[in-house]
Amino acid sequence: MKKGKKRSSIMLSTILVTSGLYFSPVNFGTQVEAAAQTSVNPSIKAFDQKVIARVSAERIYKDIHFLSETIGPRVTGTEGEELAAKFIKERLLSLGYKVETQEFSVPDKMIGHLHTSDHNEVLVNIPSGSEATTIEGVTAKLFNAGLGKVTDFTAEAAGKIALISRGELTFKEKVDNAVAAGAIAVLIYDNINQPGPLNPSIGGNVNVPVGGITKVSGEALLQDVVAPGKTMTLNVTRIANAKSQNIIATRAPKQGKNHDIVHVSAHIDSVPFAAGANDNASGTAVALELANVLKSYPIEKELRFAFVGAEEIGLVGSEYYVSQLSKDEVGRSIANFNMDMVGTSWENATAIYMNTLDGKANIVTDTARATAARIGTPSELVLYQRGSSDHVSFHDAGIPAVNFIRREPGTANLEPYYHTPLDKIEHISLERLKEAGDLVGASLYSLIRK
């Protein structure tokens, strides 16, 4: 799931989640509604069962395991993302879909490696604007620069790697002070405990390599490297002319043309250092399972699966996908089911949120509401106003779109493993994978079936 992109509505929704405030949710799916739906349309349940009977949580889980544990982090523009795209493409081809790869450019990326002289690896984030190093990297002793104030530096900082704590000054000010003191590289460690390394924003290009690390790592380096006078090596590489890709699978009705189009989307990529089991191997794997389930049933609408890259750096892949649709295709597009983080086992995430950018119901929420009532979806469905995932790109093109995601009701909080190295297969629920596959699959089939 994308963190912190774009447009005021998305920024507002991010503030709403982090502050614990939220737009008034709408609770769908009561027993009364379920009974009403069943009594009015009892035959529809037979079509629902054609999907539900075939959705396998075990197959979904196996795909999540491959994506998150075998491939691992699938950072935009890296080999991990490319391997995941290849895996998805081969699967879709084996299912008989017409498959297309859309390749597009992404901004240059900085990646880094940090290790002690005794070869202990330390997780490090490299901010945009950092200087790259040679292949050998920068090797030097560390200088304890406190908070990075001018008065925290002495002549001994020259030629060393400045180790600085987060706090009081901006990251840019800390780096500028280190450079002025003659430091040849800068490491900034967090002042609060977080599973993943700090990602400092240094506000433009600097002429030394810069890295962000965790509070635990910084404090360990003070004790184990600074005190005994050991050295560190920092390698920083710029990945230029990077590419990402979307994998598009299409299935059209056998007769006629110019059919309505229903899109199913999920993003392939993850953030650095995260295996991305829930974000978003879960959404990807559920979409792959639905492609398998729906590969041969008679349909009267065109079905398109869009597995998109580069979501985590700003919804780039979905924006590119939508931009490549013709005016006619956009006009024929009636729905987008987007799945992101649908499999968490976090016990507080008892609700399935249906996020729309404007907070209003549409054909997707209405269909999901009716389906949940028919099949007895156990989780609460909540209509919520929020962007920050690939449904935004479809909404902006005028296509009714919904992001299906698990959150804590009331607070709308995401799982605590979100965007951290803890986002692993051990925090995935088979039951919730099945629930997501049943709900979205039966909803989708009710729209496209013949």
N, C-alpha and C positions, 0 to 999 in steps of 0.2 A: 504494500500500500504506500502511495506517495505521501511524503511528509513535507508540508510547507510550500506548495506551489503557489498560487497565482490567482489573480482576480480577487476583488474585495470580498465576494461572497465566500470564497474558499478560505481566505485568511480569517474571516469572521468565524467560520465554522471551526477552524482550528483553535481559535481563542475559546470558543464555547466549550470544546471538549476538554482542553487543558485546564480551564478554570472550574470545570464541573457544572457549568451552566448549560442548558440545552433548550431547544425549542420544544414546545409541548408535543409529546408523542401521541400517536393515535394507536390504540390497541385493537388489532384485528383478531378474529378467530375465536369465537366463543362457542360453547356447545350448542347454544340456540341456533347460531348461524350454521353450524355443521349439520344439525338436524334439518334445517330449512333447505339447505343446498341438496342434501341427499333425497329429501322427499320430492323436491321439484324436478331434479334431474338424476334419477337413480342410475340411468344407463351410462352416465358419464364416468361413474366409478370404475366401470369395466375398462375404459380407456386409460384411466389413471393407473390401474393395476398392470397394464401392459408395460408401463415404464417402471413402476415401483418394483415389480417382480424381478426386473433385470438389473436394477442398480445394485452394484456390489461394493460395499464399503471396503472389503478386503482388497479388491483391485485398485480402488482409489488410494488406499493406504500404501500399497506396494509402489504405486507411481510417485507418491509423495516421498517415500523412502529413497527411491532412485534419484529424484531431483535434489533432495536436500542432503542426503547422506553420501550417495555415490558421487554425484557431481559437486554438491556443496554450494557455497556462495555463487550467485549468478549475477554478478555486478555488470551493469550496463557496459557494453563494449568490450567485455573480456571473454576469454575462452569458455568460462563457465556458462555464460549466457548463450554463447554460440552452441555449446554441447546440448543444452536444454532445448534450444530451437530445433536442432537436428533430431533429437529424440522425439519431439512432438510431431515433426514433419513425417518421419518414418512411420509413426503410429497411425497418423491420419491417412497416409497413402495406403497402408495395409487394410484400413477400414473401407476403402473404395471411394474416398472423397476426391474431388478435384482440389488440388492443393497448390497454393501460390506462396512464394517467399517475397516479401517486400523488404528491401534493404534501404537503409537511410543513414545519414551521417549524424554523429552525436558530438558534443563538445569534447575537446581534449580532456583527458583525465590524468590525475597524478596518483601514483601508487607508491607505497614505500615499505621497506623492511628495516627493522631495528633489532639489533642483538648486542649482547654484552661480549666482552673478550673471551669469556668462557662459553660462548655460543648459546646462551639463553635468549630465546626469541621473545620480544615484547610487541604486543599489538599496537599499531600506530596508524593514525589517520593523517593523510597529507592534504592540507587545505589548498584550494585554488589560489594561485599566486605564489606558491612556494617555488624556489629555484630547484632545478633538477641537479643530480650529482653525476659523477662518472659511474661507470659500471662497478668500480671498486667501492664507491661510496665515500663518506667522510668518516674517518676514524680519529677519535680524540678523547681526552678525559672530559668529564663533566664538571661544570662550575655551578654550584648552588647559588642561583640568583634570586632566591626568595620570591617576591611578588613581581620582580622585573622592574622595579623603580630605578631611577638613575643612581640613587644612593646605595642600591643593592649590588652594584657592580664595582669591582676593583680592577687593578691592572692585571690580576691573575686570570681574568675572564678571556683575555686575548688568546686566540688560537684554540679555544675550547668550545664544547657544546654547552650552551646555556640551558640549565634546567630550571624552569620557572613555574610557579604555582598560579593557577587561575585566581582572579580576584582583584578588585579595586581599579586596576587600569584596563584599558581595552587590549585585545590581543595585538592589535597593530602597534600600540604604544610599547608593549613589552618587547616585541620583535625589534622595533626601531632602537630602543635603548640597548638591546643586546648587540645589534649591529654596530652602534656607536662605540660600544665598549670593546669591539674587536672579536666578538664571538663568531665562529665559523658555521654554526648551525644552532637551531633553537628547538627545544622540546618543552611543550607546555602541558602540565598535568592538571587534571580536574580537581576541584575542591569539594566535590560531592561524590559519593559512591554511585557509579553507574557500571553496568556490565560491559559496555562497549567503550572504546577510546574516544576521547574528546575530539570534536571536529571544529577547530577554531576558525573563525572568519577573520582573515588578516587584511581585508579591504584593499586588495590590489597586489601587484607584483613586488616581491622583495628579492634581494640578491643573495640570500642564503636559504638553504633548505630548512623547512619548518615542519614539525610533526606534533600531533596531539595524542596524549596517552591518558590512561585512567589514573584516578587518585591512588589506587593501590599500587600501580606500577611506579608512579612518581615517588611515592614514599619508600618503596622497595629499592629503587635506584639510589636514593639518598643514603640508605643504609649499606647497600651491598656494592655500590660502584663508586659513589663520591667519597665515602669515608676511607675505603682502602686504596683509592687512587687508581682504580681500573679504568679501562677505556670502553667506549661504545662505538658501534658502526651504524651509520644511518645511510641507507640507499633510497634514493628518490628517482623514479622513472616517470617521464611524461609519455602517455600513450596518445600519439597524435593521429589524426585522420581515422579515428575510430568509427566503427560501424555497429549498428544494431539491426534487428530484423523483426518483422512480424510474420507469423505463419497463419495463412488464411485457408480455411477449408470450406468448400461450398457444396451444397446438395440442392438441386432444383427439382421441382415436380417433373414427372416424365412427359406431361402434355402441357401445351400452351406456352406462353411467354409473358414477360412483364408482370410477374407475380409480386405480391407483397414480400418484403424481406424482413426476417427476424434475425437479429445479431446476438450471439453469445460471446462475451469477452472475458478474458482473464490475463493478467500480466505475468510474464515469464521471469523477470529479473528480481533480484533481491538487493538489499543494502550490503555494504562491505562488512565482512566478519560474521554475517548472519547466514546460517544455512537456509533460512527462509522456508521452514516447513509449513508454517501457517501463512506467512506473507511472502510469496503467495503460491507455494507449491500446492496448497490446499485447493484454492480456486482453480488453478491450472488442471489439477488431477480430476476434480469433479467435472470440469468441462470436457476433458478427454473421455471420461466415463459416459457422459451424455452423448458425445459423438458416437461412441460405440453402441449405446442403446438405441439411438435414433437413426442408425445408418441405413435401415431397410424398410421401416414402416412407411406406408403411403402418406404423402404429404401434399398439401395444396398451396403452401407458401415456400419460398426459398429460405433455406437455413444456412446461415454463415457463422462459422466459428472463427473468432479473431483472437489468436494468442499473440499478445503484443509485447514488445520489448520497451526498455527505457522508460518505464512508468515512474520509477523511483527518482529520476532526475527531472521530472516535470511533465508527466503524461505525454512524452514525446511520441512514443509508438502509436498510441491511440489517435493522437492528433494527426499523425501522418496517414494512418489508415483511413480516417474519415475524410481527410483532404483528397484522397485518391478516389473517393466515390463520385460518380457523375451526378449531375443535377437530377437526372431521372432516377438513379439509384437512391439518392437521398429522399426523393419524393415517394418512392415505393417502400421505404424503410418504416416499419410501424412500431418496432420495439427493440430495445437492447437490454439483455439480462447480463449484468456484470457481476462477477463473483470475486471477492477479495477477502481473504482471512475468514473462511467459513468453517474451519475445522478445529479451533482451539478447544482444549480440555479445561481451560481455566473455569473454575466452578462458578464464578460470578457472571460469566458471559452467557446468561440464560435466555437472552432475547436475540432474535434475528432482526437486525435493523434493515429497513428498506430505505436507503438514502436517495433522495432526489435533490437536485440542485436548488429547486425553488420550494421544496418542502410540500409540494402538492402531489396528490394522487394522479396516476396516469394508467394507461392500459396495462402496464407491467404490474404495478401494485394491485390494481383491481383483479387481475388474473391470479396473482399469487394469493390474494386474500380469499378468493373463491376456492382455489385449490386447497389451501390450508384448511378451510372449513370442511371440504369434502373428505380429505384424507386424514384429518385429525392430527395435523402437525402439532407436536407437543409444546414447542417453544412459542412464546409470545412474539407476534410480529409488530414492529414499531415503524411507523412512517416518520421520517426524520429529515430535516433540511441540512444537507452537508454535501460538499464536493470532495476533493482530495483523492479521487480515484478515476478510473478511465471512463466512467459513465458521463463525466463532465464533457468530454470531447463529443460524444453523441448528442447530449442535450444542446450543446452550443450549435450543432448543425440542425436542430429542430426535430431530432429523433427522440421519442419518449424513452427514457433510460432510468434504470434503477441499479444501485450498488447494493448487493446482498452481502452483509458482513455481521459477524457476531460481536455484541457489545454487552456491557453491564446495563440493565435497565435503570432508568433514572439518571445516572451519571453519564451514560454513554461512553464509559471508559473502555479502552481496549485492554487486551491481556497485558500483564506486566512484562512479557517476553518480547513485546513489539520492538522491532528495529534493534535487537541486541543479539549477542552470540547465544543466548538461551532459547532462541526460536528454533527448537529442534523437534525431531519426530516424537520424542517422549512426551511432548505437550499437545499431541494430536488425539482427538477422540473419534473412534470408529462410529459411535452412535451419531455424533453430530455431522460427520461426513455423509452418512446415510440419510440423515434428515435433510441436509442441503440438497443432495442429489435427488431425493424424492420430490421435494417442494419445487425446485427449479425445473427438474425434468418433466414432472406432470404438468406444471404451468406452461412450459414451453410447448409440450405436445398438444395441449388443449388449443393453442393458437395456430399451430402449423398443420395439424392432422387433417386428413381428407374426410 
